[in-house]
Amino acid sequence: MATDARPAIRWPDGKQFAFTIFDDPDGQTVEDGKRVYGLLAEMGFRTTRGVWPGTPVRTPNSLGAACDDVEYTRHTQMLQAAGFEVGYHNHTKHSSRRQEIIAGLDAFKDFFGRDPSAMANHYNADAMYWGPARLTPPLRAVYIAVTVGRTKGRHFGHIPGHESFWGEVCRERIQYCRNFVYADVNTLAACPSMPYHDPTKPFVNAWYASSEGSNAPRFLDALHERNQDRLEAEGGACIMYTHFGHAFVEGDTVSPRFVDLMRRLSRKPGWFAPVSTLLEYLQQYQGLTQLSDHERRKLETRWLWEKVFRGTS
C-alpha cells in the first residue's frame, strides 16, 4: 500500500536524511526525562518534547510530569534554550473545558515565550479530530467496527457547542498536528504529502504523520540498524512517535540498546532538527499540500490496515 513517490528532498547542509522525535509526556518522570534528554543533547539530536501546560484539577487519566511541576518546567526551558522544541499534548492529563484550554495555552506562552507550533493529541475529550474522526466515511465506519470494545474515549475538540470545543483557537495558535502513525521508519515515504491541509478538518492548519515507536520495544525495533541504513539510503525523513516514559529507563539506567542505536544514528549524515523545523523546511521545499480525496483515501486506508493488522497507534 505504498503512497506515490515524490522527488528526493535535498536536505540542509548536505545531509542525506532527516530524523526527529515527538515525545509525548505520558509516564515520564522529571528524573527519567533528564536522563534521556541529556543523552540526546550530548549526541547532537534536537527533538520535540510534548508537554501538558495545565495543572490537573480532576482525576488524571495518565501518569507523567506536567508544567505544574516547577522542576519539570525548568528542565524543559533549559532544553528549549539548548535548541529543543516544546510541543503541545493537549491542556493536561485529563479532559478539559474550553476556558481551561485557552488558559493552558496562555500558560504555555508564559512558560516558553510563544504558542506551540506542533502538537500531538492526548486521549482527552478535547483532542482534535480524534478517534473515528481521524477518518472519513466509509472508512470511519470500518474503524468503529474493528475497534469496538478496544477504544472508549470520545473526542470533541472540533465539535462546536461542546464544552471541550476549541477548534478556532487551535487554528489561530497551532500550526502542525499529528494524525496518522505508520509502521515505516521513513515517515515521508508513508506520507509524502506532509505537511498537508485537509479541507475535511478545517480547524487544523496542517497535519503531519509519524513512525511507530510508542514505547521502548517498538522504538528500538523501528530504529534497528537495518532501518537506519534504509532511511539513509532512501534520503527520507523520520518523525518518530514515542513516550520516553514507557520503558526507556529502568531504575536509573537508560536502555543500553537505545543508547547504542542513537549513538550509531548520530554518526550518520542526518539532519537532526525538531519537528516544526523539519515540517517548515518541507513546507518551504514542496509547499503545503491541499489534500485531495484520492490522497486522503490512500493515507487513511494504509493507516487503518496497519492499525488493524500491525497494531500501530
C-alpha positions, 0 to 999 in steps of 0.5 A: 500500500505504498503512497506515490513517490515524490522527488528526493528532498535535498536536505540542509547542509548536505545531509542525506536524511532527516530524523526527529522525535515527538515525545509525548509526556505520558509516564515520564518522570522529571528524573527519567526525562533528564536522563534521556534528554541529556543523552540526546543533547550530548549526541547532537539530536534536537527533538520535540518534547510534548508537554501538558501546560495545565495543572490537573484539577480532576482525576488524571487519566495518565501518569507523567510530569506536567508544567505544574511541576516547577522542576519539570518546567525548568528542565524543559526551558533549559532544553528549549534554550539548548535548541529543543522544541516544546510541543503541545499534548493537549491542556493536561492529563485529563479532559478539559473545558474550553476556558481551561484550554485557552488558559493552558495555552496562555500558560504555555506562552508564559512558560516558553515565550510563544504558542506551540507550533506542533502538537500531538493529541492526548486521549482527552475529550478535547483532542482534535479530530480524534478517534473515528474522526481521524477518518472519513466515511466509509472508512470511519465506519470500518474503524468503529467496527474493528475497534469496538470494545478496544477504544472508549474515549470520545473526542470533541475538540472540533465539535462546536457547542461542546464544552471541550470545543476549541477548534478556532483557537487551535487554528489561530495558535497551532500550526502542525498536528499529528494524525496518522502513525505508520509502521515505516521508519521513513515517515515521508515515504508513508506520507509524502504529502506532509505537511498537508491541509485537509479541507475535511478538518478545517480547524487544523492548519496542517497535519503531519504523520509519524513512525511507530515507536510508542514505547521502548520495544517498538522504538528500538525495533523501528530504529534497528540498524537495518532501518537506519541504513534504509532511511539513509539510503532512501534520503527520507525523513523520520518523525518518530512517535514515542513516550520516553516514559514507557520503558526507556529507563529502568531504575536509573539506567537508560536502555543500553540498546537505545543508547547504542542505536542513537549513538550509531544514528548520530554518526550518520549524515542526518539532519537532526532538527525538531519537528516544526523545523523539519515540517517548515523546511518541507513546507518551504521545499514542496509547499503545503499540500491541499489534500485531495480525496484520492490522497486522503483515501490512500493515507487513511486506508494504509493507516487503518490496515496497519492499525488493524493488522500491525497494531500501530497507534 
